[in-house]
């Protein structure tokens, strides 16, 4: 799907290592040649645990191709940080959406759907549907 704009994916975690690992897992499971713009925004700028408005804003800008950015988060305060940025109105690219989805499964579903050319609504739906994945 090279040459076409794709929905960007931002993974926000309290841990830089976790966000980076989930991004790598999602990209790897989506298949070879996947070029979906995906960025990890984990931890704090000094390398600690937590969330950072600055890192989230930078990550969203880096994946924005003008067709939307899906933001998936790990825990509660990450949700609050993203909601705060969205409420400010000009901190995140237009078309940025906080997606209610499980972090790992949702990230994989989002990347697969975006790589297939899905729009922001389709990416959000696929990620959210991951809540229904049964593990038994």
N, C-alpha and C positions, 0 to 999 in steps of 0.2 A: 504494500500500500504506500510505497514511497512516492513523494511528490504531493500527496494530499494532506490536508490539515487533519490532525487527530486531536481528540480530547486529551488533555494533559491530566496526569495523576500525581497527587501529592500525598505522601504517607507521613503522618505526624505521629511520632511516638515520644515518650518520655526518655527514650534511650536512642542515641545516635546509631549504635550498633544494631539494635532491633529494626529500626526504620530502614537502614541500609540492607540488612539481611532479607527483610520481607520484599523490598524492591527487587533484589537479585533473584529471589525465589519466584516472584510473580513473572518477571521477565523470562526466566529460564523455563518455567512451566508453559508459558504462552507459545514457545517454539522459536526455532531459529529465524533469524532475520526480523524479529519483532523490533520495530522502531518507535513504539509508543513513547512519548516524552513522559518520563517518570522521575520524580525527585523525592529524596528522603529529607525530612525536616525533623530530625531527632535531637533531643536533649537541649542543652543551653549553649550559647556561644563559647563558654569557657570549658565545654566538655562534660559538664555535670548532667545529672538527671533533672528532667523538667521539660517545659515547653517554652519556645521562644517566638514571639510575634515576628521578630526580625528574620529568623530562619524560615518561618512559614511564608512570609511575604516574599523573600528571595526565591524560595522553591517554587512558589506559584508563578512568579514572573518568568522563571527559567523554563517552565513547561507550557506556558500559554502560547497557543497557536491561533487564537482568535475564535475557537469553537467551543470553549468551555474548559473548566478545570474542576475535576472531581477531587475532593479532599476527604481522605479516610483517616480516622484517628484511633488511638488505642484506648485511652482512659478518659475519665470525666473532665479533668482540668484542661485536657487538650481540646475537648469539645467547647469548653468555655472560651478558650483562647481564640479558636477559629470563629465562634459566634461573635465575639467582640470585634474581630477584624472585619467580618462581614457587615456588622452594624455600623462601623465607621464609614463604610461605603466606598472609600477610595484607596484602601490599603491593598486590596486584592484585585486581580484582573476582573473585568466585567465577565459575567458568566461563570464565576466561581461558585461552587456548591458544596456544602458540607453533606456528605453521604452517610446515612445511617446504615452501617454494615459491619459485619465482623471484620476485624483488621486483616488477618491473613487470608481467609477464604474470599473476602470481599475484594482485596487487592488483586488476587489472581483473576477473579471474574471480571473486574474492571479492566485490567490490562488486556485480557483475551478479547473482551467486547470492543474496546477501543481499537485494538489492532485489526479487528475485522471491519472497521469503519463505522462502528456504532456512534451515534450522537450522544450528547450528554444525558439525555433522558434514558437511553438504552444502557449506557454505562452505569448510571445510578440504579436502574432496575436490576441489572445483573448482579451488581455488588450487594444490593439489599436482599435479593433472593437467596444469597448465600446463608442467611439465617436459617433457612430450611434444610440445609445439607445435613443428612443423617449420617452418623458415624457408627452405626451398628447394623 
